[in-house]
Amino acid sequence: MSHAKKTFSRRARVATGATVLAAVAATAFGAVSANASAPAAAPVSAVSSGTTTTSTHLTVDAATRAAKAALDAAGRENQKVTVAVVDRNGNTVVTLRGDGAGPQSYESAERKAYTAVSWNAPTSELAKRLESAPNLKDIPGTLFLAGGVPVTAKNAPVAGIGVAGAPSGDLDEKFARAGAAALGR
């Protein structure tokens, strides 16, 4: 009786090899996944009490409500603006670009909000400080034009609201104040 030697085609050898590799990979991944869920190691050092602080921030819902109120106030006066709300650290929480707002208004609104929260003062007041300290305008990320207002809780800044795109900074600031006022309701 003759034994016929069976030879696999190249395609069959590649398919078989791929199947074996997939099985090995699945087994290895399962082991890694199981180890990833192991309990975390104990901290190296815990800080003593009195060495940390807690800060207050607006929720995303509150920031969105403020931005929407500012955008609505601008809309009632047919102004096309962008509204930005930043947190206490100057990080953008929400930005709403109104229909038809100019492309420059996006960055300007964020920078006004950042400036207002950084100094805990409306940007219209800060713009006046440039007369005695013109180098303030050189601080990265700031914009000393009216249109930004701080939001405070217990007399500490927790956010900034910036509006840009209206024909004047006074209007931008009016709309930013409407956004801040919505948070007190």
C-alpha positions as a Markdown table, in Angstrom:
| # | Residue | x | y | z |
|---|---|---|---|---|
| 1 | Met | 0.0 | 0.0 | 0.0 |
| 2 | Ser | 1.4 | 3.3 | -0.9 |
| 3 | His | 1.3 | 6.2 | 1.3 |
| 4 | Ala | 0.6 | 9.4 | -0.5 |
| 5 | Lys | 2.3 | 12.3 | 1.1 |
| 6 | Lys | -0.1 | 15.2 | 1.4 |
| 7 | Thr | 1.3 | 18.6 | 0.9 |
| 8 | Phe | -0.6 | 21.7 | 1.9 |
| 9 | Ser | -0.8 | 24.5 | -0.5 |
| 10 | Arg | 0.9 | 27.8 | 0.4 |
| 11 | Arg | -2.5 | 29.3 | 1.1 |
| 12 | Ala | -3.4 | 26.5 | 3.5 |
| 13 | Arg | -0.1 | 26.8 | 5.4 |
| 14 | Val | -0.6 | 30.6 | 5.8 |
| 15 | Ala | -4.2 | 30.2 | 7.0 |
| 16 | Thr | -3.1 | 27.5 | 9.5 |
| 17 | Gly | -0.2 | 29.6 | 10.8 |
| 18 | Ala | -2.5 | 32.6 | 11.2 |
| 19 | Thr | -5.0 | 30.6 | 13.2 |
| 20 | Val | -2.3 | 29.3 | 15.5 |
| 21 | Leu | -0.9 | 32.8 | 16.0 |
| 22 | Ala | -4.4 | 34.2 | 16.7 |
| 23 | Ala | -4.9 | 31.5 | 19.4 |
| 24 | Val | -1.6 | 32.3 | 21.0 |
| 25 | Ala | -2.3 | 36.0 | 21.0 |
| 26 | Ala | -5.7 | 35.6 | 22.5 |
| 27 | Thr | -4.3 | 33.5 | 25.3 |
| 28 | Ala | -1.5 | 36.1 | 26.0 |
| 29 | Phe | -4.0 | 39.0 | 25.9 |
| 30 | Gly | -6.2 | 37.2 | 28.3 |
| 31 | Ala | -3.3 | 36.9 | 30.7 |
| 32 | Val | -2.5 | 40.5 | 30.4 |
| 33 | Ser | -6.1 | 41.6 | 30.8 |
| 34 | Ala | -6.4 | 39.5 | 34.0 |
| 35 | Asn | -3.2 | 41.1 | 35.4 |
| 36 | Ala | -4.5 | 44.6 | 34.5 |
| 37 | Ser | -7.5 | 44.1 | 36.8 |
| 38 | Ala | -5.3 | 43.2 | 39.8 |
| 39 | Pro | -5.6 | 45.6 | 42.8 |
| 40 | Ala | -3.5 | 48.7 | 42.6 |
| 41 | Ala | -0.4 | 48.9 | 44.7 |
| 42 | Ala | -0.5 | 50.9 | 47.9 |
| 43 | Pro | 0.6 | 54.5 | 47.6 |
| 44 | Val | 4.2 | 55.2 | 48.3 |
| 45 | Ser | 3.4 | 58.1 | 50.5 |
| 46 | Ala | 0.2 | 59.7 | 51.7 |
| 47 | Val | 0.1 | 63.5 | 52.3 |
| 48 | Ser | -0.6 | 64.8 | 55.7 |
| 49 | Ser | -3.7 | 66.9 | 56.4 |
| 50 | Gly | -3.3 | 70.6 | 55.7 |
| 51 | Thr | -1.1 | 70.1 | 52.6 |
| 52 | Thr | -3.8 | 70.1 | 50.0 |
| 53 | Thr | -6.5 | 72.5 | 48.9 |
| 54 | Thr | -9.9 | 72.0 | 47.3 |
| 55 | Ser | -11.2 | 74.3 | 44.6 |
| 56 | Thr | -14.7 | 74.9 | 43.2 |
| 57 | His | -15.5 | 74.6 | 39.5 |
| 58 | Leu | -18.6 | 75.1 | 37.5 |
| 59 | Thr | -20.3 | 71.9 | 36.2 |
| 60 | Val | -20.5 | 71.4 | 32.5 |
| 61 | Asp | -24.3 | 71.9 | 32.8 |
| 62 | Ala | -23.8 | 75.3 | 34.5 |
| 63 | Ala | -21.2 | 76.4 | 32.0 |
| 64 | Thr | -23.4 | 75.4 | 29.2 |
| 65 | Arg | -26.4 | 77.2 | 30.7 |
| 66 | Ala | -24.3 | 80.4 | 31.1 |
| 67 | Ala | -23.0 | 80.2 | 27.6 |
| 68 | Lys | -26.5 | 79.7 | 26.2 |
| 69 | Ala | -27.9 | 82.6 | 28.2 |
| 70 | Ala | -25.1 | 84.9 | 26.8 |
| 71 | Leu | -25.7 | 83.7 | 23.3 |
| 72 | Asp | -29.5 | 84.2 | 23.7 |
| 73 | Ala | -28.9 | 87.7 | 25.0 |
| 74 | Ala | -26.8 | 88.5 | 21.9 |
| 75 | Gly | -29.4 | 87.0 | 19.7 |
| 76 | Arg | -32.2 | 89.2 | 21.1 |
| 77 | Glu | -30.1 | 92.1 | 19.8 |
| 78 | Asn | -29.3 | 90.5 | 16.5 |
| 79 | Gln | -25.6 | 90.1 | 17.3 |
| 80 | Lys | -23.6 | 87.2 | 16.0 |
| 81 | Val | -21.1 | 86.2 | 18.7 |
| 82 | Thr | -19.2 | 83.4 | 20.2 |
| 83 | Val | -19.3 | 82.6 | 23.9 |
| 84 | Ala | -16.6 | 80.8 | 25.8 |
| 85 | Val | -16.7 | 79.6 | 29.4 |
| 86 | Val | -13.4 | 78.6 | 31.1 |
| 87 | Asp | -12.8 | 77.0 | 34.5 |
| 88 | Arg | -10.8 | 78.4 | 37.4 |
| 89 | Asn | -7.6 | 77.2 | 35.8 |
| 90 | Gly | -8.4 | 78.8 | 32.4 |
| 91 | Asn | -9.3 | 75.5 | 30.7 |
| 92 | Thr | -12.1 | 75.8 | 28.2 |
| 93 | Val | -15.3 | 74.1 | 29.5 |
| 94 | Val | -17.6 | 75.0 | 26.7 |
| 95 | Thr | -17.6 | 77.3 | 23.6 |
| 96 | Leu | -20.7 | 78.1 | 21.6 |
| 97 | Arg | -20.2 | 79.8 | 18.3 |
| 98 | Gly | -23.4 | 81.5 | 17.2 |
| 99 | Asp | -24.7 | 81.3 | 13.7 |
| 100 | Gly | -22.8 | 83.8 | 11.5 |
| 101 | Ala | -20.2 | 84.7 | 14.2 |
| 102 | Gly | -16.8 | 85.6 | 12.7 |
| 103 | Pro | -14.0 | 83.2 | 12.7 |
| 104 | Gln | -11.8 | 85.4 | 14.9 |
| 105 | Ser | -14.5 | 85.5 | 17.6 |
| 106 | Tyr | -13.8 | 81.9 | 18.8 |
| 107 | Glu | -10.3 | 82.5 | 20.0 |
| 108 | Ser | -11.1 | 86.0 | 21.2 |
| 109 | Ala | -14.0 | 84.8 | 23.4 |
| 110 | Glu | -11.7 | 82.1 | 25.0 |
| 111 | Arg | -8.9 | 84.6 | 25.6 |
| 112 | Lys | -11.3 | 87.1 | 27.2 |
| 113 | Ala | -12.7 | 84.4 | 29.5 |
| 114 | Tyr | -9.2 | 83.3 | 30.4 |
| 115 | Thr | -8.1 | 86.9 | 31.2 |
| 116 | Ala | -11.2 | 87.6 | 33.3 |
| 117 | Val | -10.8 | 84.5 | 35.5 |
| 118 | Ser | -7.0 | 85.0 | 35.8 |
| 119 | Trp | -7.4 | 88.5 | 37.3 |
| 120 | Asn | -10.9 | 88.0 | 38.7 |
| 121 | Ala | -12.0 | 91.2 | 37.1 |
| 122 | Pro | -14.0 | 92.2 | 34.0 |
| 123 | Thr | -11.7 | 92.7 | 31.0 |
| 124 | Ser | -13.1 | 96.2 | 30.5 |
| 125 | Glu | -11.5 | 97.1 | 33.8 |
| 126 | Leu | -8.3 | 95.3 | 33.0 |
| 127 | Ala | -8.0 | 97.1 | 29.6 |
| 128 | Lys | -7.7 | 100.3 | 31.6 |
| 129 | Arg | -4.7 | 98.9 | 33.5 |
| 130 | Leu | -2.8 | 98.8 | 30.3 |
| 131 | Glu | -2.2 | 102.5 | 30.5 |
| 132 | Ser | 0.0 | 102.0 | 33.6 |
| 133 | Ala | 1.2 | 98.5 | 32.8 |
| 134 | Pro | 1.4 | 98.1 | 29.0 |
| 135 | Asn | 3.4 | 94.8 | 29.3 |
| 136 | Leu | 0.3 | 93.0 | 30.6 |
| 137 | Lys | -0.8 | 92.5 | 27.1 |
| 138 | Asp | 2.3 | 90.4 | 26.5 |
| 139 | Ile | 1.1 | 87.6 | 28.8 |
| 140 | Pro | 0.3 | 84.6 | 26.6 |
| 141 | Gly | -3.4 | 83.7 | 26.2 |
| 142 | Thr | -4.7 | 87.0 | 27.4 |
| 143 | Leu | -6.8 | 89.6 | 25.7 |
| 144 | Phe | -7.4 | 93.0 | 27.3 |
| 145 | Leu | -10.6 | 94.0 | 25.4 |
| 146 | Ala | -14.0 | 94.4 | 27.0 |
| 147 | Gly | -16.2 | 91.2 | 26.8 |
| 148 | Gly | -14.9 | 89.0 | 29.6 |
| 149 | Val | -16.3 | 88.6 | 33.1 |
| 150 | Pro | -15.3 | 86.5 | 36.0 |
| 151 | Val | -17.7 | 84.2 | 37.9 |
| 152 | Thr | -17.2 | 83.8 | 41.6 |
| 153 | Ala | -18.3 | 81.6 | 44.4 |
| 154 | Lys | -17.6 | 82.8 | 48.0 |
| 155 | Asn | -15.6 | 85.7 | 46.5 |
| 156 | Ala | -13.2 | 83.4 | 44.7 |
| 157 | Pro | -13.0 | 83.1 | 40.9 |
| 158 | Val | -14.4 | 79.8 | 39.7 |
| 159 | Ala | -14.9 | 80.6 | 36.0 |
| 160 | Gly | -14.7 | 83.2 | 33.3 |
| 161 | Ile | -17.1 | 84.0 | 30.5 |
| 162 | Gly | -15.9 | 85.6 | 27.4 |
| 163 | Val | -18.0 | 87.0 | 24.5 |
| 164 | Ala | -16.6 | 88.2 | 21.1 |
| 165 | Gly | -18.1 | 89.3 | 17.8 |
| 166 | Ala | -20.4 | 92.2 | 18.6 |
| 167 | Pro | -19.5 | 95.6 | 17.2 |
| 168 | Ser | -18.2 | 96.8 | 20.6 |
| 169 | Gly | -16.6 | 95.3 | 23.7 |
| 170 | Asp | -19.3 | 97.0 | 25.7 |
| 171 | Leu | -21.9 | 94.8 | 24.0 |
| 172 | Asp | -19.8 | 91.7 | 24.3 |
| 173 | Glu | -19.5 | 92.4 | 28.1 |
| 174 | Lys | -23.2 | 93.0 | 28.4 |
| 175 | Phe | -23.8 | 89.6 | 26.9 |
| 176 | Ala | -21.1 | 87.9 | 29.1 |
| 177 | Arg | -22.8 | 89.5 | 32.2 |
| 178 | Ala | -26.1 | 88.0 | 31.1 |
| 179 | Gly | -24.5 | 84.6 | 31.0 |
| 180 | Ala | -23.1 | 85.1 | 34.5 |
| 181 | Ala | -26.5 | 86.3 | 35.8 |
| 182 | Ala | -28.0 | 83.0 | 34.5 |
| 183 | Leu | -25.9 | 81.1 | 37.1 |
| 184 | Gly | -27.6 | 83.0 | 40.0 |
| 185 | Arg | -31.1 | 81.8 | 39.0 |
